[in-house]
Amino acid sequence: MTSEPRLPACEVLPLHSLIRSAEQGIASRVLAKAAGGSLTVFAFDTGQGLTEHSSPFDALVLVTEGALAITVGGATLDATPGTIVRLPATVPHALEAAIPTRMLLVMLR
């Protein structure tokens, strides 16, 4: 995964411009981080994803482009642009991009 500087303040920026795709890989960029959580943008190439893991905090996945298969607690959900999925704390989850995909991940503490 790659990392770039955080999001500049007081600017209007197209979401698409905030991260470059990684051919046959995954790219990520932390846009904001505070005591209450963080906001990270991800770009996945087809077939790429995150293996099963869990987090001590709730997380929200907002798909902006593409399509994700998100497995949460053994159930698989199809997430497409304009959808949001809450990943409950401590529940195992994983995701895989069916096509090149971009998403925002909001971690809540």
NURO-544467 format. One record per residue: x, y, z of N, C-alpha, C, O in turn; chain; residue in one letter. Coordinates in Angstrom, 1 decimal, decimal comma. Example, Ala and Ser with C-alpha at 12.3 -4.5 7.8 and 13.67 -1.06 7.14 Angstrom:
2
fimi n_X = 13,2	n_Y = -5,7	n_Z = 7,8	ca_X = 12,3	ca_Y = -4,5	ca_Z = 7,8	c_X = 13,2	c_Y = -3,3	c_Z = 7,8	o_X = 14,2	o_Y = -3,3	o_Z = 8,5	mol = A	type = A
fimi n_X = 12,8	n_Y = -2,2	n_Z = 7,1	ca_X = 13,7	ca_Y = -1,1	ca_Z = 7,1	c_X = 12,9	c_Y = 0,0	c_Z = 7,9	o_X = 13,4	o_Y = 1,1	o_Z = 8,0	mol = A	type = S
END
This chain:
109
fimi n_X = 0,8	n_Y = -1,2	n_Z = 0,0	ca_X = 0,0	ca_Y = 0,0	ca_Z = 0,0	c_X = 0,9	c_Y = 1,2	c_Z = 0,0	o_X = 2,0	o_Y = 1,2	o_Z = 0,6	mol = A	type = M
fimi n_X = 0,4	n_Y = 2,3	n_Z = -0,6	ca_X = 1,2	ca_Y = 3,5	ca_Z = -0,7	c_X = 0,5	c_Y = 4,5	c_Z = 0,2	o_X = -0,6	o_Y = 4,5	o_Z = 0,6	mol = A	type = T
fimi n_X = 1,3	n_Y = 5,5	n_Z = 0,6	ca_X = 0,8	ca_Y = 6,6	ca_Z = 1,5	c_X = 1,3	c_Y = 7,9	c_Z = 1,0	o_X = 2,4	o_Y = 8,1	o_Z = 0,6	mol = A	type = S
fimi n_X = 0,4	n_Y = 8,9	n_Z = 1,1	ca_X = 0,7	ca_Y = 10,3	ca_Z = 0,7	c_X = 0,3	c_Y = 11,2	c_Z = 1,8	o_X = -0,3	o_Y = 10,8	o_Z = 2,8	mol = A	type = E
fimi n_X = 0,7	n_Y = 12,5	n_Z = 1,7	ca_X = 0,3	ca_Y = 13,5	ca_Z = 2,8	c_X = -1,2	c_Y = 13,5	c_Z = 2,9	o_X = -2,0	o_Y = 13,2	o_Z = 2,0	mol = A	type = P
fimi n_X = -1,6	n_Y = 14,0	n_Z = 4,1	ca_X = -3,0	ca_Y = 14,1	ca_Z = 4,4	c_X = -3,7	c_Y = 15,1	c_Z = 3,6	o_X = -3,0	o_Y = 15,9	o_Z = 2,9	mol = A	type = R
fimi n_X = -5,0	n_Y = 15,2	n_Z = 3,6	ca_X = -5,8	ca_Y = 16,1	ca_Z = 2,9	c_X = -5,6	c_Y = 17,6	c_Z = 3,3	o_X = -5,6	o_Y = 17,9	o_Z = 4,4	mol = A	type = L
fimi n_X = -5,3	n_Y = 18,4	n_Z = 2,3	ca_X = -5,2	ca_Y = 19,8	ca_Z = 2,6	c_X = -6,5	c_Y = 20,5	c_Z = 3,1	o_X = -7,6	o_Y = 20,0	o_Z = 2,7	mol = A	type = P
fimi n_X = -6,4	n_Y = 21,5	n_Z = 4,0	ca_X = -7,6	ca_Y = 22,1	ca_Z = 4,5	c_X = -8,1	c_Y = 23,2	c_Z = 3,6	o_X = -7,4	o_Y = 23,8	o_Z = 2,8	mol = A	type = A
fimi n_X = -9,4	n_Y = 23,4	n_Z = 3,7	ca_X = -10,1	ca_Y = 24,5	ca_Z = 3,0	c_X = -9,9	c_Y = 24,5	c_Z = 1,5	o_X = -9,7	o_Y = 25,6	o_Z = 0,9	mol = A	type = C
fimi n_X = -10,0	n_Y = 23,3	n_Z = 0,9	ca_X = -9,9	ca_Y = 23,2	ca_Z = -0,6	c_X = -11,0	c_Y = 22,2	c_Z = -1,0	o_X = -11,4	o_Y = 21,3	o_Z = -0,3	mol = A	type = E
fimi n_X = -11,6	n_Y = 22,5	n_Z = -2,2	ca_X = -12,5	ca_Y = 21,6	ca_Z = -2,8	c_X = -11,7	c_Y = 20,7	c_Z = -3,8	o_X = -11,1	o_Y = 21,2	o_Z = -4,7	mol = A	type = V
fimi n_X = -11,8	n_Y = 19,4	n_Z = -3,5	ca_X = -11,0	ca_Y = 18,4	ca_Z = -4,3	c_X = -11,8	c_Y = 17,3	c_Z = -4,8	o_X = -12,7	o_Y = 16,8	o_Z = -4,1	mol = A	type = L
fimi n_X = -11,7	n_Y = 16,9	n_Z = -6,1	ca_X = -12,4	ca_Y = 15,8	ca_Z = -6,6	c_X = -11,9	c_Y = 14,5	c_Z = -5,9	o_X = -10,7	o_Y = 14,3	o_Z = -5,8	mol = A	type = P
fimi n_X = -12,8	n_Y = 13,7	n_Z = -5,4	ca_X = -12,4	ca_Y = 12,4	ca_Z = -4,7	c_X = -11,4	c_Y = 11,6	c_Z = -5,6	o_X = -10,4	o_Y = 11,0	o_Z = -5,1	mol = A	type = L
fimi n_X = -11,7	n_Y = 11,5	n_Z = -6,9	ca_X = -10,9	ca_Y = 10,7	ca_Z = -7,8	c_X = -9,4	c_Y = 11,1	c_Z = -7,8	o_X = -8,6	o_Y = 10,3	o_Z = -8,1	mol = A	type = H
fimi n_X = -9,2	n_Y = 12,4	n_Z = -7,6	ca_X = -7,8	ca_Y = 12,9	ca_Z = -7,7	c_X = -7,0	c_Y = 12,7	c_Z = -6,4	o_X = -5,8	o_Y = 12,9	o_Z = -6,4	mol = A	type = S
fimi n_X = -7,6	n_Y = 12,1	n_Z = -5,4	ca_X = -6,9	ca_Y = 12,0	ca_Z = -4,1	c_X = -6,0	c_Y = 10,8	c_Z = -4,0	o_X = -5,2	o_Y = 10,7	o_Z = -3,1	mol = A	type = L
fimi n_X = -6,1	n_Y = 9,9	n_Z = -5,0	ca_X = -5,3	ca_Y = 8,7	ca_Z = -4,9	c_X = -5,1	c_Y = 8,1	c_Z = -6,3	o_X = -6,0	o_Y = 8,2	o_Z = -7,2	mol = A	type = I
fimi n_X = -3,9	n_Y = 7,6	n_Z = -6,6	ca_X = -3,7	ca_Y = 7,0	ca_Z = -7,9	c_X = -3,9	c_Y = 5,5	c_Z = -7,7	o_X = -3,6	o_Y = 4,9	o_Z = -6,7	mol = A	type = R
fimi n_X = -4,4	n_Y = 4,9	n_Z = -8,8	ca_X = -4,6	ca_Y = 3,4	ca_Z = -8,7	c_X = -3,3	c_Y = 2,7	c_Z = -8,8	o_X = -2,3	o_Y = 3,2	o_Z = -9,4	mol = A	type = S
fimi n_X = -3,2	n_Y = 1,5	n_Z = -8,2	ca_X = -2,0	ca_Y = 0,7	ca_Z = -8,3	c_X = -2,4	c_Y = -0,5	c_Z = -9,1	o_X = -3,2	o_Y = -1,4	o_Z = -8,7	mol = A	type = A
fimi n_X = -1,7	n_Y = -0,6	n_Z = -10,3	ca_X = -2,0	ca_Y = -1,8	ca_Z = -11,2	c_X = -1,7	c_Y = -3,1	c_Z = -10,5	o_X = -0,6	o_Y = -3,2	o_Z = -9,9	mol = A	type = E
fimi n_X = -2,6	n_Y = -4,0	n_Z = -10,4	ca_X = -2,5	ca_Y = -5,3	ca_Z = -9,7	c_X = -2,2	c_Y = -5,1	c_Z = -8,3	o_X = -1,5	o_Y = -5,9	o_Z = -7,7	mol = A	type = Q
fimi n_X = -2,7	n_Y = -4,0	n_Z = -7,7	ca_X = -2,4	ca_Y = -3,8	ca_Z = -6,2	c_X = -3,5	c_Y = -3,0	c_Z = -5,5	o_X = -4,6	o_Y = -2,8	o_Z = -6,0	mol = A	type = G
fimi n_X = -3,0	n_Y = -2,4	n_Z = -4,4	ca_X = -3,9	ca_Y = -1,6	ca_Z = -3,5	c_X = -3,1	c_Y = -0,4	c_Z = -3,2	o_X = -1,9	o_Y = -0,4	o_Z = -2,9	mol = A	type = I
fimi n_X = -3,8	n_Y = 0,8	n_Z = -3,2	ca_X = -3,2	ca_Y = 2,0	ca_Z = -2,8	c_X = -4,1	c_Y = 2,6	c_Z = -1,7	o_X = -5,3	o_Y = 2,4	o_Z = -1,8	mol = A	type = A
fimi n_X = -3,5	n_Y = 3,3	n_Z = -0,8	ca_X = -4,3	ca_Y = 4,0	ca_Z = 0,3	c_X = -3,7	c_Y = 5,3	c_Z = 0,7	o_X = -2,5	o_Y = 5,5	o_Z = 0,5	mol = A	type = S
fimi n_X = -4,5	n_Y = 6,2	n_Z = 1,2	ca_X = -4,1	ca_Y = 7,5	ca_Z = 1,6	c_X = -4,9	c_Y = 8,0	c_Z = 2,8	o_X = -6,1	o_Y = 8,0	o_Z = 2,6	mol = A	type = R
fimi n_X = -4,3	n_Y = 8,3	n_Z = 3,9	ca_X = -5,0	ca_Y = 8,8	ca_Z = 5,0	c_X = -5,3	c_Y = 10,3	c_Z = 4,7	o_X = -4,4	o_Y = 11,1	o_Z = 4,5	mol = A	type = V
fimi n_X = -6,6	n_Y = 10,6	n_Z = 4,8	ca_X = -7,1	ca_Y = 12,0	ca_Z = 4,5	c_X = -7,2	c_Y = 12,8	c_Z = 5,8	o_X = -6,9	o_Y = 14,0	o_Z = 5,8	mol = A	type = L
fimi n_X = -7,6	n_Y = 12,1	n_Z = 6,9	ca_X = -7,7	ca_Y = 12,8	ca_Z = 8,1	c_X = -7,6	c_Y = 11,8	c_Z = 9,3	o_X = -8,0	o_Y = 10,7	o_Z = 9,1	mol = A	type = A
fimi n_X = -7,0	n_Y = 12,3	n_Z = 10,4	ca_X = -6,8	ca_Y = 11,4	ca_Z = 11,5	c_X = -6,9	c_Y = 12,2	c_Z = 12,8	o_X = -6,3	o_Y = 13,3	o_Z = 12,9	mol = A	type = K
fimi n_X = -7,7	n_Y = 11,8	n_Z = 13,7	ca_X = -8,0	ca_Y = 12,5	ca_Z = 15,0	c_X = -8,2	c_Y = 11,4	c_Z = 16,1	o_X = -8,3	o_Y = 10,3	o_Z = 15,8	mol = A	type = A
fimi n_X = -8,4	n_Y = 11,9	n_Z = 17,3	ca_X = -8,6	ca_Y = 11,0	ca_Z = 18,4	c_X = -9,9	c_Y = 10,2	c_Z = 18,2	o_X = -10,0	o_Y = 9,0	o_Z = 18,7	mol = A	type = A
fimi n_X = -10,9	n_Y = 10,7	n_Z = 17,5	ca_X = -12,2	ca_Y = 10,1	ca_Z = 17,3	c_X = -12,2	c_Y = 9,1	c_Z = 16,2	o_X = -13,2	o_Y = 8,4	o_Z = 16,0	mol = A	type = G
fimi n_X = -11,1	n_Y = 9,1	n_Z = 15,3	ca_X = -11,1	ca_Y = 8,1	ca_Z = 14,2	c_X = -10,3	c_Y = 8,7	c_Z = 13,1	o_X = -9,5	o_Y = 9,6	o_Z = 13,2	mol = A	type = G
fimi n_X = -10,5	n_Y = 8,0	n_Z = 11,9	ca_X = -9,7	ca_Y = 8,4	ca_Z = 10,7	c_X = -10,6	c_Y = 8,2	c_Z = 9,4	o_X = -11,6	o_Y = 7,5	o_Z = 9,4	mol = A	type = S
fimi n_X = -10,1	n_Y = 8,9	n_Z = 8,4	ca_X = -10,7	ca_Y = 8,8	ca_Z = 7,1	c_X = -9,6	c_Y = 8,4	c_Z = 6,1	o_X = -8,6	o_Y = 9,2	o_Z = 5,9	mol = A	type = L
fimi n_X = -9,8	n_Y = 7,3	n_Z = 5,4	ca_X = -8,7	ca_Y = 6,8	ca_Z = 4,5	c_X = -9,4	c_Y = 6,5	c_Z = 3,1	o_X = -10,5	o_Y = 5,9	o_Z = 3,1	mol = A	type = T
fimi n_X = -8,8	n_Y = 6,9	n_Z = 2,0	ca_X = -9,3	ca_Y = 6,5	ca_Z = 0,7	c_X = -8,4	c_Y = 5,4	c_Z = 0,2	o_X = -7,2	o_Y = 5,3	o_Z = 0,4	mol = A	type = V
fimi n_X = -9,1	n_Y = 4,4	n_Z = -0,4	ca_X = -8,4	ca_Y = 3,2	ca_Z = -1,0	c_X = -8,7	c_Y = 3,1	c_Z = -2,5	o_X = -9,8	o_Y = 3,5	o_Z = -2,9	mol = A	type = F
fimi n_X = -7,8	n_Y = 2,5	n_Z = -3,2	ca_X = -8,0	ca_Y = 2,2	ca_Z = -4,6	c_X = -7,5	c_Y = 0,7	c_Z = -4,8	o_X = -6,4	o_Y = 0,4	o_Z = -4,4	mol = A	type = A
fimi n_X = -8,4	n_Y = -0,1	n_Z = -5,3	ca_X = -8,1	ca_Y = -1,5	ca_Z = -5,5	c_X = -8,2	c_Y = -1,9	c_Z = -6,9	o_X = -9,1	o_Y = -1,5	o_Z = -7,6	mol = A	type = F
fimi n_X = -7,3	n_Y = -2,6	n_Z = -7,5	ca_X = -7,4	ca_Y = -3,2	ca_Z = -8,8	c_X = -8,3	c_Y = -4,4	c_Z = -8,7	o_X = -8,5	o_Y = -4,9	o_Z = -7,7	mol = A	type = D
fimi n_X = -8,7	n_Y = -4,9	n_Z = -9,9	ca_X = -9,6	ca_Y = -6,0	ca_Z = -10,0	c_X = -9,0	c_Y = -7,2	c_Z = -9,2	o_X = -7,8	o_Y = -7,5	o_Z = -9,4	mol = A	type = T
fimi n_X = -9,8	n_Y = -7,9	n_Z = -8,4	ca_X = -9,3	ca_Y = -9,0	ca_Z = -7,7	c_X = -8,5	c_Y = -8,7	c_Z = -6,4	o_X = -8,2	o_Y = -9,7	o_Z = -5,6	mol = A	type = G
fimi n_X = -8,2	n_Y = -7,5	n_Z = -6,1	ca_X = -7,5	ca_Y = -7,1	ca_Z = -5,0	c_X = -8,4	c_Y = -6,9	c_Z = -3,8	o_X = -9,6	o_Y = -6,6	o_Z = -4,0	mol = A	type = Q
fimi n_X = -7,9	n_Y = -6,9	n_Z = -2,6	ca_X = -8,8	ca_Y = -6,7	ca_Z = -1,4	c_X = -8,0	c_Y = -6,7	c_Z = -0,1	o_X = -6,8	o_Y = -6,7	o_Z = -0,1	mol = A	type = G
fimi n_X = -8,8	n_Y = -6,9	n_Z = 0,9	ca_X = -8,2	ca_Y = -7,0	ca_Z = 2,3	c_X = -8,7	c_Y = -8,3	c_Z = 2,8	o_X = -9,8	o_Y = -8,7	o_Z = 2,8	mol = A	type = L
fimi n_X = -7,7	n_Y = -9,1	n_Z = 3,3	ca_X = -8,0	ca_Y = -10,4	ca_Z = 3,9	c_X = -8,8	c_Y = -10,3	c_Z = 5,2	o_X = -8,9	o_Y = -9,2	o_Z = 5,8	mol = A	type = T
fimi n_X = -9,4	n_Y = -11,3	n_Z = 5,6	ca_X = -10,3	ca_Y = -11,3	ca_Z = 6,8	c_X = -9,5	c_Y = -10,8	c_Z = 8,0	o_X = -8,4	o_Y = -11,3	o_Z = 8,3	mol = A	type = E
fimi n_X = -10,1	n_Y = -9,9	n_Z = 8,7	ca_X = -9,5	ca_Y = -9,3	ca_Z = 9,9	c_X = -10,7	c_Y = -8,7	c_Z = 10,7	o_X = -11,8	o_Y = -8,7	o_Z = 10,3	mol = A	type = H
fimi n_X = -10,4	n_Y = -8,2	n_Z = 11,9	ca_X = -11,4	ca_Y = -7,4	ca_Z = 12,7	c_X = -10,7	c_Y = -6,2	c_Z = 13,3	o_X = -9,5	o_Y = -6,1	o_Z = 13,3	mol = A	type = S
fimi n_X = -11,6	n_Y = -5,3	n_Z = 13,8	ca_X = -11,1	ca_Y = -4,1	ca_Z = 14,3	c_X = -11,8	c_Y = -3,9	c_Z = 15,7	o_X = -12,9	o_Y = -4,3	o_Z = 15,9	mol = A	type = S
fimi n_X = -11,1	n_Y = -3,2	n_Z = 16,6	ca_X = -11,8	ca_Y = -3,0	ca_Z = 17,9	c_X = -12,8	c_Y = -1,9	c_Z = 17,9	o_X = -13,5	o_Y = -1,6	o_Z = 18,8	mol = A	type = P
fimi n_X = -12,9	n_Y = -1,2	n_Z = 16,7	ca_X = -13,9	ca_Y = -0,1	ca_Z = 16,5	c_X = -14,8	c_Y = -0,3	c_Z = 15,3	o_X = -14,4	o_Y = -1,1	o_Z = 14,4	mol = A	type = F
fimi n_X = -16,0	n_Y = 0,3	n_Z = 15,3	ca_X = -16,8	ca_Y = 0,3	ca_Z = 14,1	c_X = -16,1	c_Y = 1,0	c_Z = 13,0	o_X = -15,3	o_Y = 1,9	o_Z = 13,2	mol = A	type = D
fimi n_X = -16,4	n_Y = 0,5	n_Z = 11,8	ca_X = -15,9	ca_Y = 1,2	ca_Z = 10,6	c_X = -17,0	c_Y = 1,3	c_Z = 9,5	o_X = -18,0	o_Y = 0,5	o_Z = 9,6	mol = A	type = A
fimi n_X = -16,9	n_Y = 2,3	n_Z = 8,7	ca_X = -17,9	ca_Y = 2,5	ca_Z = 7,6	c_X = -17,1	c_Y = 2,5	c_Z = 6,3	o_X = -16,1	o_Y = 3,2	o_Z = 6,1	mol = A	type = L
fimi n_X = -17,6	n_Y = 1,7	n_Z = 5,3	ca_X = -17,1	ca_Y = 1,6	ca_Z = 4,0	c_X = -18,1	c_Y = 2,3	c_Z = 3,1	o_X = -19,2	o_Y = 2,0	o_Z = 3,0	mol = A	type = V
fimi n_X = -17,6	n_Y = 3,4	n_Z = 2,3	ca_X = -18,4	ca_Y = 4,1	ca_Z = 1,4	c_X = -17,7	c_Y = 3,9	c_Z = 0,0	o_X = -16,6	o_Y = 4,3	o_Z = -0,3	mol = A	type = L
fimi n_X = -18,4	n_Y = 3,2	n_Z = -0,9	ca_X = -17,9	ca_Y = 2,9	ca_Z = -2,2	c_X = -18,2	c_Y = 4,1	c_Z = -3,1	o_X = -19,3	o_Y = 4,6	o_Z = -3,2	mol = A	type = V
fimi n_X = -17,1	n_Y = 4,6	n_Z = -3,8	ca_X = -17,3	ca_Y = 5,7	ca_Z = -4,7	c_X = -17,2	c_Y = 5,4	c_Z = -6,1	o_X = -17,7	o_Y = 6,0	o_Z = -7,0	mol = A	type = T
fimi n_X = -16,5	n_Y = 4,3	n_Z = -6,4	ca_X = -16,4	ca_Y = 3,8	ca_Z = -7,8	c_X = -16,2	c_Y = 2,3	c_Z = -7,8	o_X = -15,6	o_Y = 1,7	o_Z = -6,8	mol = A	type = E
fimi n_X = -16,7	n_Y = 1,5	n_Z = -8,8	ca_X = -16,4	ca_Y = 0,1	ca_Z = -8,9	c_X = -17,4	c_Y = -0,7	c_Z = -8,1	o_X = -18,6	o_Y = -0,4	o_Z = -8,0	mol = A	type = G
fimi n_X = -17,0	n_Y = -1,9	n_Z = -7,6	ca_X = -17,8	ca_Y = -2,8	ca_Z = -6,9	c_X = -17,0	c_Y = -3,7	c_Z = -6,0	o_X = -15,9	o_Y = -4,2	o_Z = -6,3	mol = A	type = A
fimi n_X = -17,5	n_Y = -3,8	n_Z = -4,7	ca_X = -16,8	ca_Y = -4,6	ca_Z = -3,7	c_X = -17,7	c_Y = -5,8	c_Z = -3,3	o_X = -18,9	o_Y = -5,6	o_Z = -3,1	mol = A	type = L
fimi n_X = -17,1	n_Y = -6,9	n_Z = -3,1	ca_X = -17,8	ca_Y = -8,0	ca_Z = -2,3	c_X = -17,2	c_Y = -7,9	c_Z = -0,9	o_X = -16,0	o_Y = -8,1	o_Z = -0,7	mol = A	type = A
fimi n_X = -18,1	n_Y = -7,6	n_Z = 0,1	ca_X = -17,7	ca_Y = -7,4	ca_Z = 1,4	c_X = -18,3	c_Y = -8,5	c_Z = 2,3	o_X = -19,5	o_Y = -8,7	o_Z = 2,3	mol = A	type = I
fimi n_X = -17,4	n_Y = -9,3	n_Z = 2,9	ca_X = -17,9	ca_Y = -10,3	ca_Z = 3,8	c_X = -17,8	c_Y = -9,8	c_Z = 5,2	o_X = -16,7	o_Y = -9,4	o_Z = 5,7	mol = A	type = T
fimi n_X = -18,9	n_Y = -9,9	n_Z = 5,9	ca_X = -19,0	ca_Y = -9,4	ca_Z = 7,3	c_X = -19,6	c_Y = -10,5	c_Z = 8,1	o_X = -20,8	o_Y = -10,9	o_Z = 7,9	mol = A	type = V
fimi n_X = -18,9	n_Y = -11,1	n_Z = 9,1	ca_X = -19,4	ca_Y = -12,1	ca_Z = 9,9	c_X = -19,9	c_Y = -13,3	c_Z = 9,1	o_X = -20,9	o_Y = -14,0	o_Z = 9,5	mol = A	type = G
fimi n_X = -19,3	n_Y = -13,6	n_Z = 8,0	ca_X = -19,6	ca_Y = -14,8	ca_Z = 7,2	c_X = -20,7	c_Y = -14,5	c_Z = 6,1	o_X = -20,9	o_Y = -15,3	o_Z = 5,2	mol = A	type = G
fimi n_X = -21,3	n_Y = -13,4	n_Z = 6,1	ca_X = -22,3	ca_Y = -13,0	ca_Z = 5,1	c_X = -21,6	c_Y = -12,1	c_Z = 4,0	o_X = -20,9	o_Y = -11,1	o_Z = 4,4	mol = A	type = A
fimi n_X = -21,8	n_Y = -12,4	n_Z = 2,7	ca_X = -21,3	ca_Y = -11,5	ca_Z = 1,7	c_X = -22,3	c_Y = -10,5	c_Z = 1,1	o_X = -23,4	o_Y = -10,9	o_Z = 0,8	mol = A	type = T
fimi n_X = -21,8	n_Y = -9,3	n_Z = 1,1	ca_X = -22,6	ca_Y = -8,2	ca_Z = 0,6	c_X = -22,0	c_Y = -7,6	c_Z = -0,7	o_X = -20,8	o_Y = -7,5	o_Z = -0,8	mol = A	type = L
fimi n_X = -22,8	n_Y = -7,1	n_Z = -1,6	ca_X = -22,3	ca_Y = -6,5	ca_Z = -2,8	c_X = -22,5	c_Y = -5,0	c_Z = -2,6	o_X = -23,6	o_Y = -4,5	o_Z = -2,4	mol = A	type = D
fimi n_X = -21,4	n_Y = -4,2	n_Z = -2,6	ca_X = -21,4	ca_Y = -2,8	ca_Z = -2,4	c_X = -21,0	c_Y = -2,1	c_Z = -3,7	o_X = -20,0	o_Y = -2,4	o_Z = -4,3	mol = A	type = A
fimi n_X = -21,8	n_Y = -1,1	n_Z = -4,1	ca_X = -21,6	ca_Y = -0,4	ca_Z = -5,4	c_X = -21,5	c_Y = 1,1	c_Z = -5,1	o_X = -21,8	o_Y = 1,5	o_Z = -4,0	mol = A	type = T
fimi n_X = -21,2	n_Y = 1,9	n_Z = -6,1	ca_X = -21,0	ca_Y = 3,3	ca_Z = -5,9	c_X = -22,3	c_Y = 3,9	c_Z = -5,2	o_X = -23,4	o_Y = 3,6	o_Z = -5,6	mol = A	type = P
fimi n_X = -22,1	n_Y = 4,8	n_Z = -4,2	ca_X = -23,2	ca_Y = 5,4	ca_Z = -3,5	c_X = -23,7	c_Y = 4,6	c_Z = -2,4	o_X = -24,7	o_Y = 5,0	o_Z = -1,7	mol = A	type = G
fimi n_X = -23,1	n_Y = 3,4	n_Z = -2,1	ca_X = -23,6	ca_Y = 2,6	ca_Z = -0,9	c_X = -22,6	c_Y = 2,7	c_Z = 0,2	o_X = -21,4	o_Y = 3,1	o_Z = 0,1	mol = A	type = T
fimi n_X = -23,1	n_Y = 2,4	n_Z = 1,4	ca_X = -22,3	ca_Y = 2,4	ca_Z = 2,6	c_X = -22,6	c_Y = 1,1	c_Z = 3,4	o_X = -23,7	o_Y = 0,6	o_Z = 3,4	mol = A	type = I
fimi n_X = -21,5	n_Y = 0,6	n_Z = 4,0	ca_X = -21,7	ca_Y = -0,6	ca_Z = 4,8	c_X = -21,0	c_Y = -0,3	c_Z = 6,2	o_X = -19,8	o_Y = 0,1	o_Z = 6,2	mol = A	type = V
fimi n_X = -21,7	n_Y = -0,7	n_Z = 7,3	ca_X = -21,1	ca_Y = -0,5	ca_Z = 8,6	c_X = -20,5	c_Y = -1,9	c_Z = 9,0	o_X = -21,1	o_Y = -2,9	o_Z = 8,9	mol = A	type = R
fimi n_X = -19,2	n_Y = -1,9	n_Z = 9,4	ca_X = -18,5	ca_Y = -3,0	ca_Z = 9,8	c_X = -18,4	c_Y = -2,9	c_Z = 11,3	o_X = -17,7	o_Y = -2,1	o_Z = 11,9	mol = A	type = L
fimi n_X = -19,2	n_Y = -3,8	n_Z = 12,0	ca_X = -19,2	ca_Y = -3,7	ca_Z = 13,5	c_X = -17,9	c_Y = -4,0	c_Z = 14,1	o_X = -17,2	o_Y = -4,9	o_Z = 13,6	mol = A	type = P
fimi n_X = -17,6	n_Y = -3,4	n_Z = 15,2	ca_X = -16,4	ca_Y = -3,7	ca_Z = 16,0	c_X = -16,3	c_Y = -5,2	c_Z = 16,3	o_X = -17,4	o_Y = -5,8	o_Z = 16,7	mol = A	type = A
fimi n_X = -15,2	n_Y = -5,8	n_Z = 16,3	ca_X = -14,8	ca_Y = -7,1	ca_Z = 16,6	c_X = -15,4	c_Y = -8,2	c_Z = 15,7	o_X = -15,1	o_Y = -9,4	o_Z = 15,9	mol = A	type = T
fimi n_X = -16,2	n_Y = -7,9	n_Z = 14,7	ca_X = -16,8	ca_Y = -8,8	ca_Z = 13,8	c_X = -15,8	c_Y = -9,0	c_Z = 12,6	o_X = -15,4	o_Y = -8,0	o_Z = 12,0	mol = A	type = V
fimi n_X = -15,4	n_Y = -10,2	n_Z = 12,3	ca_X = -14,4	ca_Y = -10,4	ca_Z = 11,2	c_X = -15,0	c_Y = -10,0	c_Z = 9,9	o_X = -16,2	o_Y = -10,2	o_Z = 9,6	mol = A	type = P
fimi n_X = -14,2	n_Y = -9,3	n_Z = 9,0	ca_X = -14,7	ca_Y = -8,8	ca_Z = 7,7	c_X = -13,5	c_Y = -8,9	c_Z = 6,7	o_X = -12,3	o_Y = -8,9	o_Z = 7,1	mol = A	type = H
fimi n_X = -13,9	n_Y = -8,9	n_Z = 5,5	ca_X = -12,9	ca_Y = -8,9	ca_Z = 4,4	c_X = -13,6	c_Y = -8,3	c_Z = 3,2	o_X = -14,8	o_Y = -8,1	o_Z = 3,2	mol = A	type = A
fimi n_X = -12,8	n_Y = -7,9	n_Z = 2,2	ca_X = -13,4	ca_Y = -7,3	ca_Z = 1,0	c_X = -12,5	c_Y = -7,6	c_Z = -0,2	o_X = -11,3	o_Y = -7,8	o_Z = -0,1	mol = A	type = L
fimi n_X = -13,2	n_Y = -7,7	n_Z = -1,4	ca_X = -12,5	ca_Y = -7,9	ca_Z = -2,7	c_X = -13,2	c_Y = -7,1	c_Z = -3,8	o_X = -14,4	o_Y = -7,0	o_Z = -3,8	mol = A	type = E
fimi n_X = -12,3	n_Y = -6,5	n_Z = -4,6	ca_X = -12,8	ca_Y = -5,7	ca_Z = -5,7	c_X = -13,2	c_Y = -6,6	c_Z = -6,9	o_X = -12,3	o_Y = -7,3	o_Z = -7,4	mol = A	type = A
fimi n_X = -14,4	n_Y = -6,5	n_Z = -7,4	ca_X = -14,8	ca_Y = -7,2	ca_Z = -8,6	c_X = -14,3	c_Y = -6,5	c_Z = -9,9	o_X = -14,0	o_Y = -7,2	o_Z = -10,9	mol = A	type = A
fimi n_X = -14,1	n_Y = -5,2	n_Z = -9,8	ca_X = -13,5	ca_Y = -4,4	ca_Z = -10,9	c_X = -12,7	c_Y = -3,3	c_Z = -10,2	o_X = -12,8	o_Y = -3,2	o_Z = -9,0	mol = A	type = I
fimi n_X = -11,9	n_Y = -2,5	n_Z = -10,9	ca_X = -11,2	ca_Y = -1,5	ca_Z = -10,2	c_X = -12,2	c_Y = -0,6	c_Z = -9,4	o_X = -13,2	o_Y = -0,2	o_Z = -9,9	mol = A	type = P
fimi n_X = -11,8	n_Y = -0,4	n_Z = -8,1	ca_X = -12,7	ca_Y = 0,1	ca_Z = -7,2	c_X = -12,0	c_Y = 1,2	c_Z = -6,3	o_X = -10,8	o_Y = 1,0	o_Z = -5,9	mol = A	type = T
fimi n_X = -12,8	n_Y = 2,2	n_Z = -5,9	ca_X = -12,3	ca_Y = 3,2	ca_Z = -4,9	c_X = -13,3	c_Y = 3,2	c_Z = -3,8	o_X = -14,5	o_Y = 3,1	o_Z = -4,0	mol = A	type = R
fimi n_X = -12,8	n_Y = 3,4	n_Z = -2,6	ca_X = -13,7	ca_Y = 3,5	ca_Z = -1,4	c_X = -13,1	c_Y = 4,5	c_Z = -0,4	o_X = -11,9	o_Y = 4,7	o_Z = -0,3	mol = A	type = M
fimi n_X = -14,0	n_Y = 5,0	n_Z = 0,5	ca_X = -13,6	ca_Y = 5,7	ca_Z = 1,7	c_X = -13,8	c_Y = 4,8	c_Z = 2,9	o_X = -14,9	o_Y = 4,2	o_Z = 3,0	mol = A	type = L
fimi n_X = -12,9	n_Y = 4,8	n_Z = 3,8	ca_X = -13,0	ca_Y = 4,0	ca_Z = 5,0	c_X = -13,0	c_Y = 5,0	c_Z = 6,2	o_X = -12,0	o_Y = 5,7	o_Z = 6,4	mol = A	type = L
fimi n_X = -14,1	n_Y = 5,0	n_Z = 6,9	ca_X = -14,2	ca_Y = 5,8	ca_Z = 8,1	c_X = -14,0	c_Y = 4,9	c_Z = 9,3	o_X = -14,9	o_Y = 4,1	o_Z = 9,6	mol = A	type = V
fimi n_X = -13,0	n_Y = 5,1	n_Z = 10,1	ca_X = -12,8	ca_Y = 4,4	ca_Z = 11,4	c_X = -13,3	c_Y = 5,2	c_Z = 12,5	o_X = -12,9	o_Y = 6,4	o_Z = 12,6	mol = A	type = M
fimi n_X = -14,2	n_Y = 4,7	n_Z = 13,3	ca_X = -14,7	ca_Y = 5,4	ca_Z = 14,5	c_X = -14,2	c_Y = 4,8	c_Z = 15,8	o_X = -14,1	o_Y = 3,6	o_Z = 15,9	mol = A	type = L
fimi n_X = -13,8	n_Y = 5,7	n_Z = 16,7	ca_X = -13,4	ca_Y = 5,2	ca_Z = 18,0	c_X = -14,4	c_Y = 5,5	c_Z = 19,0	o_X = -14,2	o_Y = 5,2	o_Z = 20,2	mol = A	type = R
END
